[in-house]
Amino acid sequence: MATRTRTRTRANEPQPRARVAALQRVARDTVAEMKKITWPDRETTRNLTLVVIAISVVLGLLLGGVDAAFVRLWSIF
């Protein structure tokens, strides 16, 4: 049984200039979208960071407590 190997033709390959043009278009679109972003001010960023840290600490303590309870239950049985 003979097997066929696929060969790439020039028609299927993107041209180098088309690739460069596509990358330039992506870069321009990215810069344009970044300019549309409304970035938070320093105070908002600080407050939201503190909220994330506080929630992380609370959840860490909660999960640590649950883990400690399971360890004690496991040692009883």
N, C-alpha and C positions, 0 to 999 in steps of 0.2 A: 504494500500500500504506500503510495507516494504521499508525502506531506507537502503542503504549500507553505511557503514563507511569505510573509507580508513584506512588501517593499514600500518604502515611503517615496512618494513622488513629490516633485517640486511644487505642484499645485496645492498639496495638502499642507505644506510648511508655510508659516507666516513669514513674510518678508522682514528683514531686519529693520527697515524704515518704519514699517507698520507697527512693529513691536515698540520701537522708540516712541512713536507718536502715541501709542496706547498708554505707555508709562507716563508720558508727559501729561496726557489728559487726566489720568488718575491723580497725579501730583497736583495739578491745578484744581481739580474737584475737591481734593482733600483740604487744600489750603482755603478754598472758598467755604467749605463746611466748618472748618475750625474758626473762621472769622464770624460765623453766625452764632457761635456758642456764647451764652451769657454766663460768665464765670462768677462764682460766689465771692463775696468779699472775705477779708481775713477773719472777721468776727464769726460769720456764718460757718466758715470752714473749721474754725477752732471749736465752736459749739457742737457741730455735728461729729467732729473727731472725738470729743469728750463723751458724747452719747454712745458712740460705737465702742469706746473703751469701757464705759460703765456696763453696757449690756454684755460685753465679752467677759468681764470680771464676774458679773452676777451668774451668767450661764456656766462659767467655769466652776464657781463655788457650788452651784446646784448639781452639776454633773459629778463633781468630786464628792459631794455628800451622798449622792445616790450610789456611787461606786463604793464608798466606805461602808454604806449600809449593806450592800450585797456581799462585800468581803466578810463582814461580821456574820451575816446570815449563813454564808458558805462555811465559815469556821465552826458554827454551831452544829451543823448537820455533817 
